[in-house]
Amino acid sequence: MKELHTESMDNLFRAILELKTIDECYDFFEDVCTIKEMKDMAQRLEVAALLHTGQSYQQICAKTGASTATIGRVNKCLNYGTGGYRRALEKTDAKD
């Protein structure tokens, strides 16, 4: 999505990359996002992780409360997206 590649977005991502602790992330995201937006992003990442491990839509829906539409959208991104979910999952898996 080329329309997202703007100086403002670059500045947002630079600010995020400068955050060093979980507490700093909470402080920043609580200021920038609504609680629902934060919960939605966390849920999508959890859905991606579960899809990545081969769990079914039914299992994921039961574990996360995500709709099948959300699970489908995340699955589409995992299979045909830019690789953002996969990179994030690989990086967090490597730290665990």
C-alpha positions as MATLAB code, in Angstrom:
seq = 'MKELHTESMDNLFRAILELKTIDECYDFFEDVCTIKEMKDMAQRLEVAALLHTGQSYQQICAKTGASTATIGRVNKCLNYGTGGYRRALEKTDAKD';
ca = [
       0.000    0.000    0.000;
       1.997    2.859   -1.309;
      -0.371    5.464    0.163;
       0.808    4.357    3.618;
       4.441    5.117    2.835;
       4.517    8.710    3.995;
       6.826   10.794    6.132;
       4.224   10.742    8.913;
       4.101    6.940    8.884;
       7.900    6.762    8.821;
       7.968    9.029   11.888;
       5.423    6.828   13.669;
       7.449    3.683   12.986;
      10.696    5.392   14.034;
       9.044    6.351   17.325;
       7.874    2.761   17.861;
      11.336    1.406   17.099;
      12.795    3.672   19.800;
      10.624    2.161   22.546;
      12.776   -0.087   24.735;
      10.487   -1.702   27.324;
       7.029   -3.235   27.550;
       6.046   -0.401   29.896;
       7.164    2.201   27.345;
       5.056    0.396   24.737;
       2.013    0.371   27.006;
       2.427    4.101   27.681;
       2.816    4.957   24.004;
       0.063    2.738   22.625;
      -2.403    3.728   25.361;
      -1.895    7.336   24.265;
      -2.006    6.628   20.529;
      -4.697    3.940   20.271;
      -8.056    3.204   21.783;
      -8.283    0.197   24.082;
     -10.294   -1.603   21.401;
      -7.620   -0.927   18.759;
      -4.940   -2.308   21.071;
      -7.012   -5.403   21.859;
      -7.779   -5.936   18.160;
      -4.084   -5.793   17.221;
      -3.146   -8.184   20.027;
      -5.918  -10.562   18.979;
      -4.773  -10.527   15.345;
      -1.221  -11.375   16.349;
      -2.495  -14.202   18.558;
      -4.615  -15.476   15.654;
      -1.559  -15.362   13.369;
       0.475  -17.346   15.893;
      -2.243  -19.997   16.184;
      -2.668  -20.224   12.410;
       1.095  -20.540   12.094;
       0.979  -23.598   14.365;
      -1.744  -25.181   12.220;
      -4.750  -24.728   14.457;
      -8.204  -24.736   12.890;
     -10.524  -21.756   12.611;
     -12.814  -23.384   15.206;
      -9.977  -23.845   17.685;
      -8.767  -20.282   17.150;
     -12.268  -18.853   17.488;
     -12.737  -20.747   20.764;
      -9.345  -19.645   22.163;
      -9.390  -16.006   21.082;
     -13.003  -15.033   20.483;
     -11.999  -13.799   17.028;
     -14.609  -13.966   14.301;
     -14.077  -16.241   11.323;
     -13.840  -13.070    9.205;
     -10.900  -11.834   11.308;
      -9.256  -15.254   11.215;
      -9.725  -15.352    7.434;
      -8.224  -11.904    6.993;
      -5.191  -12.786    9.105;
      -4.824  -16.077    7.230;
      -4.886  -14.205    3.922;
      -2.135  -11.901    5.181;
      -0.072  -14.878    6.346;
      -0.368  -16.565    2.961;
      -0.378  -13.637    0.534;
       0.717  -10.583    2.518;
       4.051   -8.852    2.869;
       5.411  -11.272    5.487;
       4.997   -8.899    8.411;
       3.197  -11.377   10.641;
       5.708  -14.136    9.879;
       8.710  -11.905   10.604;
       7.177  -10.725   13.883;
       6.346  -14.289   14.921;
       9.832  -15.536   14.022;
      11.474  -12.717   15.960;
       9.343  -13.256   19.062;
       9.738  -17.059   18.835;
      13.506  -16.624   18.702;
      13.409  -14.666   21.987;
      11.291  -17.274   23.809;
];
